[in-house]
């Protein structure tokens, strides 16, 4: 494994941890948390997918890393939806 691939994987892993921590903090402070059961479940499932990707063996031609990036984008969108609903009284 090259230093670039290792570095990229470490950056992706750190970004996933930061995003997960931010999501957990948002859950704890979100007044609409009880109203967002499906969105919360989606976010947990995406976090599980990200964790699985991080545990997967390397050498996937960059596809594993790209998948992790897309999962993190999806997590951010789900969290944005939760935040929007909390701000606008949506359930």
DADA-V638498 format. One record per helix or strand of 3 or more residues. SS is the DSSP state (H for helix, E for strand). FROM is the first residue (numbers start at 0). LEN is the number of residues. Records with the same first field share a line. If there is no record, write none. Layout:
SS->FROM-LEN ; FROM-LEN
This chain:
H->2-27 ; 32-3 ; 36-19 ; 62-26
